[in-house]
């Protein structure tokens, strides 16, 4: 019902996080229209990556500015760390 085209909530992303999930249940969850399905335990980095993928989707006209800036900072730090390791 949340993802029905006429529902006001249809564009709100949904992430399902489960501690136990059978193959049948996973198929049912995916068919219900969720954006991401994660099985615990999930590392903070993996959760961040899934949220990033949802927030920065190509079909989204205006991603949140703060989120985009944070993505750029993370990329710059990653490049800097890679450069530091190359010097060793």
C-alpha positions as CSV (number, residue, x, y, z in Angstrom):
1,X,0.0,0.0,0.0
2,X,2.9,2.4,0.7
3,X,4.3,2.0,-2.8
4,X,1.0,2.2,-4.6
5,X,1.3,4.8,-7.4
6,X,-1.6,6.8,-6.0
7,X,-0.2,6.8,-2.4
8,X,1.4,10.0,-1.1
9,X,4.2,7.8,0.3
10,X,5.0,6.1,-3.0
11,X,8.3,8.0,-3.5
12,X,9.6,7.4,0.1
13,X,12.4,4.9,0.0
14,X,12.0,1.7,2.1
15,X,14.9,-0.3,3.4
16,X,14.0,-3.7,5.0
17,X,16.5,-4.9,7.6
18,X,16.0,-8.5,8.8
19,X,17.8,-10.8,11.1
20,X,16.4,-13.9,9.5
21,X,15.0,-14.2,6.0
22,X,14.1,-17.3,4.0
23,X,14.4,-17.2,0.2
24,X,10.6,-17.2,-0.1
25,X,10.2,-14.3,2.3
26,X,13.0,-12.4,0.5
27,X,11.2,-12.8,-2.9
28,X,8.0,-11.6,-1.3
29,X,9.7,-8.6,0.2
30,X,11.3,-7.7,-3.1
31,X,8.1,-8.0,-4.9
32,X,6.4,-5.6,-2.5
33,X,8.4,-2.7,-3.9
34,X,11.1,-2.1,-1.3
35,X,14.2,-0.2,-2.4
36,X,16.8,-2.2,-0.5
37,X,16.7,-5.5,1.4
38,X,19.5,-6.2,3.9
39,X,20.1,-9.1,6.2
40,X,21.7,-8.6,9.6
41,X,24.4,-8.2,10.6
42,X,25.0,-5.1,8.4
43,X,28.1,-3.1,8.9
44,X,27.7,0.7,9.2
45,X,29.7,1.1,5.9
46,X,27.3,-1.3,4.0
47,X,24.2,0.5,5.4
48,X,25.7,3.9,4.4
49,X,26.4,2.6,0.9
50,X,22.8,1.3,0.5
51,X,21.4,4.6,1.7
52,X,23.7,6.5,-0.6
53,X,22.5,4.4,-3.6
54,X,18.9,5.3,-2.8
55,X,19.5,9.0,-2.1
56,X,21.7,9.5,-5.2
57,X,19.6,7.6,-7.6
58,X,19.7,9.0,-11.2
59,X,15.9,9.5,-11.3
60,X,16.1,11.9,-8.4
61,X,16.2,15.5,-9.7
62,X,17.6,17.2,-6.6
63,X,19.6,15.0,-4.2
64,X,20.1,16.6,-0.8
65,X,23.0,19.1,-0.9
66,X,24.5,18.0,2.4
67,X,24.6,14.4,1.3
68,X,26.3,15.2,-2.0
69,X,28.9,17.3,-0.2
70,X,29.5,14.4,2.2
71,X,30.0,12.0,-0.7
72,X,32.6,14.4,-2.2
73,X,34.5,14.7,1.1
74,X,34.6,10.9,1.5
75,X,35.9,10.5,-2.1
76,X,38.6,13.1,-1.4
77,X,39.7,11.4,1.8
78,X,39.7,8.1,0.0
79,X,42.0,9.5,-2.7
80,X,44.3,11.1,-0.1
81,X,44.6,7.8,1.8
82,X,45.3,5.9,-1.4
83,X,48.0,8.5,-2.3
84,X,49.6,8.2,1.2
85,X,49.7,4.4,0.8
86,X,51.3,4.7,-2.6
87,X,54.2,6.7,-1.1
88,X,55.0,3.8,1.3
